Structures are given as C-alpha cells and as structure tokens.
Amino acid sequence: MANSDDGTVSVINTTNDTVGATPITVGTAPTWVAMFPNGTTAYVTNSGSDNVSVINTANNTVTATIAVGDEPRGVVVTPDGTKAYVVNTLDGTVSVINTATNSVSSTITVGNTPIGVAVTPDGTKAYVANLNADSVSVINTTTDTVSSTITTNIGTNPSTIAVTPNGAKAYVTNNTSNDVSVIDTATDTAGTPIAVGTNPRGVAVAPNGAKAYVVNNGSNSVSVINTTTDAVTSTITTNIGTGPSGVAFTANGAKAYITNTGSDNVSVIDTATDTASATQLTVGGGPLGAAASPDQGDTVVTFQVTATGGLTVAVPTSATLSGVTPGGTATGQLGNVAVTDERSLADASWVATASLTDNFTTPGGSPITGSAVTYTPGAAINPVNGPFTAGTAGTLASTRTAYSKTSGSGDNSVEWNPTLDVAVPASAVAGTYTGTVTHSVA
C-alpha cells in the first residue's frame, strides 16, 4: 500500500490481515504500486519526487531509484516482466523501464494528464487513461508507440484502467461522469458506460474474471460489476472507509483490499459475499495505490495426524526371587517393565502404577500381603523424549506410582527393572509362594 502522505509503503500479510511493523521508506508522495510477475519486486511511483522506487519484496528494502517524468502516477509491469510502464501526469508521457537494468529505455507521448495504465495479459498492448483529454491511448508494446486513441464512449476525466484476465475487455473509471467505460480490446472501441458511484477511482478485475470492483472515492463505496453482463450487481458501503482510492485482489481472489485515503486505513472485502470486514487495517497516511503479490494467495491447508499407537505397558511374564528361610527377606528383580507412548499428544503426560493383585500364597500357608512387599522402581533404562520420574520405594499395601511423565510432548518411551523385597514371616510354612504384581499406565 502506497502511503502518499508519509512517503512510505505498508506491507500487509494477507493470510492473517496484519500490517507489518515497519513501513518501507520510498520517495515523496508515493502513488501507485505494481508487482513483478513472480512477486519478487515491487515498483512504486513517487509523484512528488519524480522517480520510481524498486523494492525487493523478500527483505522489503529499496534496491534502486529510477528517475522518470513529471509527477509519475500509474505503473504496470508486463506479464513477461521485461518492462514497466510509468505514466507521467504533468508532462503527458509514459516512461518505459527496462527491468533488467532498471533504466528508462524510451519515453512515449500520450494524451493530456495521463493517470492510469494497464497491460493486456498477452503483453501486446498497454492502455493509458488520459484524465484531461477524456481519452485512452493504446500503446503497441512491441514498438512502444501509440497505435490508436479511443475517445468515443469514454467518460469525463478517465483515471484508472483494469484488463480482464482473458484480455477481452478493459474497464476505465471516469472520475467526473461517475461511470465506467468498457473497451473491447479486439477492436479498441468502447460501449455505453456503466453508471457507478460518485468519483470512481480505482478498478480491478478478480483473478477469475467474474467481477470488476470499482472504488467510488466520493461516495465511500465499492461498485461490483458482473463482467459477463456489464451491470452493477451490488454496492458495498458498510465498513468502507473515507475517500477510498485503490483496490487489489489476492491471487486466489478470495479477498479484495481497498485503500481509504481519507481515513488512513484499508478495508478487507470477502469476495464470496461482497461484504467488508468490520475491522479496517491501519496503514500510513493517505494510502492510494495497492498491489498484491502473486505468491500470496490464501490457501487454507488441512491435514490429519493419526497416532501410530496408544499408551501401552509391557512386563515380563514371570520372575523368580531368591530363596529364603522363615523370618528372612526374598528379593530379586522382575525384569524390564516398558511404557511406550505413541499417542502423538501435545501434552504427553502419563502415570504408571504397580500393585499386588494376588497375595503370595503356598498350599497350607498363610497369605503374604502387600504390606510385606516393598517395590523399588530403579533407574530409567533407554529413555526416549523424557523427562521421566521414578516413584519412591515403598510397600504394595496399596497401588503406588512406579514411573511417570508429567511434562513434554510427542511420542516417548522408557523402561525400568524394579526390585521386589518380600518380608517372609517367621511363622511361614515351607513351600513355593506365588503372587501377582500388576503394572498399569494411564
């Protein structure tokens, strides 16, 4: 967005509709912006300093300044990116810039007070709106000469031009007669103008060619033209700021951005519903021209992440403790217990517990309960994507924490080899005691 009062260019992120923190300083009274076909470079006309600023869009810095004619306004880059046409309002000329060298290769004389310029998609013609001549000059871009001048059915004070994506029509805003002329580019003739709002300024055609948006500076509105019927289908007034001047579509056509010169902000229109957002974007002073990078169309991308597994615990099927006499302690390790978490969660928390679900018993003897059984988790083995925390040693009189993960995200796993100590009563009978230790995780 060219901010004419500030000598800056504001950059809007079209994905989230936020304005960059630092505007780009250019020349005096910047007026219009044109984007290189691949979006790498922007050309900004500075009507107060009679030059063009060349911006590298990757880092938003000015890489060159090109002197042109008196009070440059409209600017357009050819589809092949080899030339930029700059309209010089006060000397009635068009400067042709060689974009490879960023120098003026030729100067073309057109009508009185040229303002806007547009080029056909095939790059063979450039159309120039001559404000005070009530005419449109047609430039042959191969020879860079005026091939014809259209006057019939051009309204009063034509200012800006937009060509349809198929190249069949050019729409010209007539600032004082409050209408839009439609040029048949095959014959370079204009039909009956279309009535719009007061003082139409900017015009742009949607990327799919279905609609043309005309910005009405005097009535704070946007007229929407059906390009098939060339009739106004709706007029947008709600949430349009003061003195709207320019318009630019995103590459996918989902949004249109309207520069409001009088209120120093930008309205964002949803082109599916032709309604403007209640929130205007604050930019610099006196925003005029706008251009959207071709590589910044909004594509909403979705994909599904499916966890490869769940939260599981694996344990040894059996373990044997040391032999013992009555009154002693049977001890031994159970073997590796492993928790594997494949839930792919942002909050990958879990707690693994141990409990004695079957008391230790032998035929003819009294059961040895969990209060006599001490469980010690031991150190972490093969930890992946921790941290993990071992539980404290203690009896299995009730369920106790063996290991846990209380922070972190994503898939993870850990093993440990717990030690079991069983205090055997002095009254215990001889025999083989068998019990069941159960591990759970959740």
Disulfide bonds with the S-S distance in Angstrom:
none
